[in-house]
Amino acid sequence: MPPDATAANLFSGISPRRIRRLTIGFSILAAAAAWWWFGAGSAASFSVGSIASYFNFQLLHAAVGRLGADPSPGSRRIVALFVFRYFALGLLGYATVEVFGVNPVSFCVGLLTATFAMLLDSVNELIYARA
């Protein structure tokens, strides 16, 4: 790690990019595995959940980036989206289960892909921090 790098600089650039890449990679691999073991409906439901997880991470990252900043129309929009996301996730989950006719577990597991990517990124940071 360069001597001038701070934790804030690293998190603002490198870690979110790595989390996004891990989320996308894990989503593709897990969707392929779900297709193989459970069929196309479960894989599609998992993929929709993964996409929702990716955009939820994007929204949370933008909201955290606005903390402490002066209120602006952009930050009000993010706060509105932040509140609206629960309704949107519930509606998206219901629609996915109704359209694909599968158990909602695959959608819910798809929602955890960004969490899994953050966990892997944290483990990566811990390993390289000790080196």
C-alpha contacts under 8 A as a table, 3 or more apart, distances in Angstrom:
res1	aa1	res2	aa2	distance
1	M	5	A	6.86
2	P	5	A	5.47
5	A	9	N	6.31
5	A	10	L	6.72
6	T	9	N	5.24
6	T	10	L	6.24
7	A	10	L	5.14
7	A	11	F	6.06
8	A	11	F	5.22
8	A	12	S	5.96
9	N	12	S	5.19
9	N	13	G	6.49
10	L	13	G	5.57
10	L	14	I	5.47
10	L	15	S	6.55
11	F	14	I	5.95
11	F	15	S	5.07
11	F	16	P	6.61
12	S	15	S	7.04
12	S	16	P	6.87
13	G	16	P	6.15
13	G	17	R	6.50
14	I	17	R	5.38
14	I	18	R	6.21
15	S	18	R	5.04
15	S	19	I	6.06
15	S	121	D	7.25
16	P	19	I	4.91
16	P	20	R	6.08
16	P	61	H	7.97
17	R	20	R	5.11
17	R	21	R	6.25
18	R	21	R	5.09
18	R	22	L	6.05
18	R	121	D	7.19
19	I	22	L	5.05
19	I	23	T	5.99
19	I	114	A	7.17
19	I	117	A	5.45
19	I	118	M	5.83
19	I	121	D	6.45
20	R	23	T	5.07
20	R	24	I	6.24
20	R	54	Y	7.18
20	R	114	A	7.64
20	R	117	A	7.72
21	R	24	I	5.18
21	R	25	G	6.04
22	L	25	G	5.05
22	L	26	F	5.83
22	L	114	A	7.92
22	L	117	A	5.26
23	T	26	F	5.26
23	T	27	S	5.91
23	T	50	S	7.87
23	T	54	Y	6.83
23	T	113	T	5.76
23	T	114	A	5.24
23	T	116	F	7.65
23	T	117	A	5.31
24	I	27	S	5.07
24	I	28	I	6.25
24	I	54	Y	7.80
25	G	28	I	5.31
25	G	29	L	6.28
26	F	29	L	5.17
26	F	30	A	5.86
26	F	113	T	6.89
26	F	117	A	7.56
27	S	30	A	5.27
27	S	31	A	5.86
27	S	47	S	6.80
27	S	50	S	6.02
27	S	110	G	7.54
27	S	113	T	6.52
28	I	31	A	5.20
28	I	32	A	6.22
28	I	47	S	7.96
29	L	32	A	5.22
29	L	33	A	6.29
30	A	33	A	4.93
30	A	34	A	5.99
31	A	34	A	4.96
31	A	35	W	6.07
31	A	43	A	5.00
31	A	44	A	7.45
31	A	46	F	6.35
31	A	47	S	6.13
32	A	35	W	5.05
32	A	36	W	6.24
32	A	43	A	7.01
33	A	36	W	5.03
33	A	37	W	6.18
33	A	43	A	7.93
34	A	37	W	5.25
34	A	38	F	5.30
34	A	39	G	6.55
34	A	40	A	7.75
34	A	42	S	6.37
34	A	43	A	4.96
34	A	46	F	7.73
35	W	38	F	5.58
35	W	39	G	4.46
35	W	40	A	5.07
35	W	41	G	7.78
35	W	42	S	6.79
35	W	43	A	4.85
36	W	39	G	6.08
38	F	41	G	7.82
38	F	42	S	6.00
38	F	43	A	7.30
39	G	42	S	5.78
39	G	43	A	6.39
40	A	43	A	5.06
40	A	44	A	6.04
41	G	44	A	5.15
41	G	45	S	6.12
41	G	100	F	5.40
41	G	101	G	7.28
41	G	102	V	6.29
42	S	45	S	5.00
42	S	46	F	5.99
42	S	100	F	7.72
42	S	102	V	6.18
42	S	103	N	7.63
42	S	106	S	5.82
42	S	107	F	7.89
43	A	46	F	5.04
43	A	47	S	6.05
43	A	106	S	7.52
44	A	47	S	4.96
44	A	48	V	6.23
44	A	100	F	7.63
45	S	48	V	5.21
45	S	49	G	6.32
45	S	96	T	6.10
45	S	97	V	7.22
45	S	100	F	6.96
45	S	102	V	7.54
45	S	104	P	7.82
45	S	106	S	5.87
45	S	107	F	5.00
45	S	110	G	7.65
46	F	49	G	5.08
46	F	50	S	6.11
46	F	106	S	4.87
46	F	107	F	4.68
46	F	108	C	7.52
46	F	109	V	6.68
46	F	110	G	4.54
46	F	111	L	7.87
47	S	50	S	4.91
47	S	51	I	6.14
47	S	107	F	7.57
47	S	110	G	6.35
48	V	51	I	5.14
48	V	52	A	6.21
48	V	96	T	7.47
48	V	107	F	6.77
48	V	110	G	7.12
49	G	52	A	5.04
49	G	53	S	6.08
49	G	93	G	7.59
49	G	106	S	7.74
49	G	107	F	4.70
49	G	108	C	6.41
49	G	109	V	7.20
49	G	110	G	4.13
49	G	111	L	4.66
50	S	53	S	4.89
50	S	54	Y	6.16
50	S	107	F	7.79
50	S	110	G	4.35
50	S	111	L	5.32
50	S	112	L	7.35
50	S	113	T	5.90
50	S	114	A	7.67
51	I	54	Y	5.06
51	I	55	F	6.33
51	I	110	G	7.91
51	I	111	L	7.94
52	A	55	F	5.28
52	A	56	N	5.96
52	A	89	L	7.33
52	A	111	L	6.52
53	S	56	N	4.98
53	S	57	F	6.19
53	S	110	G	7.08
53	S	111	L	4.76
53	S	112	L	6.71
53	S	113	T	6.45
53	S	114	A	5.78
54	Y	57	F	5.22
54	Y	58	Q	6.37
54	Y	113	T	7.79
54	Y	114	A	6.18
55	F	58	Q	4.87
55	F	59	L	6.15
56	N	59	L	5.06
56	N	60	L	6.15
56	N	85	R	7.70
57	F	60	L	5.07
57	F	61	H	6.00
57	F	114	A	6.74
58	Q	61	H	5.14
58	Q	62	A	6.20
59	L	62	A	5.13
59	L	63	A	6.11
59	L	78	I	7.26
59	L	81	L	7.76
59	L	82	F	7.00
60	L	63	A	5.00
60	L	64	V	6.10
60	L	82	F	7.52
61	H	64	V	5.25
61	H	65	G	6.16
62	A	65	G	5.01
62	A	66	R	6.43
62	A	78	I	7.38
63	A	66	R	5.22
63	A	67	L	6.69
63	A	75	S	7.52
63	A	78	I	6.18
63	A	79	V	7.08
63	A	82	F	7.64
64	V	67	L	5.29
66	R	69	A	5.45
66	R	75	S	6.42
71	P	75	S	6.04
71	P	76	R	7.03
72	S	75	S	5.28
72	S	76	R	6.32
73	P	76	R	5.10
73	P	77	R	6.22
74	G	77	R	5.13
74	G	78	I	6.38
75	S	78	I	5.02
75	S	79	V	6.23
76	R	79	V	5.11
76	R	80	A	6.20
77	R	80	A	5.08
77	R	81	L	6.19
78	I	81	L	5.02
78	I	82	F	5.91
79	V	82	F	4.83
79	V	83	V	6.32
80	A	83	V	5.29
80	A	84	F	6.06
81	L	84	F	4.86
81	L	85	R	5.87
82	F	85	R	5.49
82	F	86	Y	7.96
83	V	86	Y	6.59
84	F	87	F	5.50
84	F	88	A	6.25
85	R	88	A	4.87
85	R	89	L	5.89
86	Y	89	L	5.16
86	Y	90	G	6.20
87	F	90	G	5.24
87	F	91	L	6.15
88	A	91	L	5.11
88	A	92	L	5.92
89	L	92	L	5.02
89	L	93	G	5.98
90	G	93	G	5.14
90	G	94	Y	6.15
91	L	94	Y	5.14
91	L	95	A	6.07
92	L	95	A	5.13
92	L	96	T	6.00
93	G	96	T	5.10
93	G	97	V	6.21
93	G	104	P	7.28
93	G	107	F	6.59
93	G	108	C	7.97
94	Y	97	V	5.29
94	Y	98	E	6.17
95	A	98	E	5.08
95	A	99	V	5.93
96	T	99	V	5.21
96	T	100	F	5.92
96	T	101	G	7.75
96	T	107	F	7.63
97	V	100	F	5.47
97	V	101	G	5.22
97	V	102	V	5.52
97	V	103	N	6.66
97	V	104	P	5.82
97	V	107	F	7.87
98	E	101	G	5.16
98	E	102	V	7.63
102	V	106	S	7.90
103	N	106	S	6.54
104	P	107	F	5.30
104	P	108	C	6.33
105	V	108	C	5.01
105	V	109	V	6.03
106	S	109	V	5.12
106	S	110	G	6.15
107	F	110	G	5.00
107	F	111	L	6.43
108	C	111	L	5.05
108	C	112	L	6.86
109	V	112	L	5.25
109	V	113	T	7.18
110	G	113	T	5.59
111	L	114	A	7.22
112	L	115	T	5.11
112	L	116	F	6.21
113	T	116	F	5.07
113	T	117	A	6.18
114	A	117	A	4.89
114	A	118	M	6.12
115	T	118	M	5.08
115	T	119	L	6.22
116	F	119	L	5.01
116	F	120	L	6.23
117	A	120	L	5.09
117	A	121	D	6.10
118	M	121	D	4.96
118	M	122	S	6.08
119	L	122	S	5.06
119	L	123	V	6.25
120	L	123	V	5.09
120	L	124	N	6.10
121	D	124	N	4.92
121	D	125	E	6.13
122	S	125	E	5.03
122	S	126	L	6.15
123	V	126	L	5.04
123	V	127	I	6.14
124	N	127	I	5.20
124	N	128	Y	6.25
125	E	128	Y	5.28
125	E	129	A	5.83
126	L	129	A	5.08
126	L	130	R	6.42
127	I	130	R	5.55
127	I	131	A	6.71
128	Y	131	A	5.08
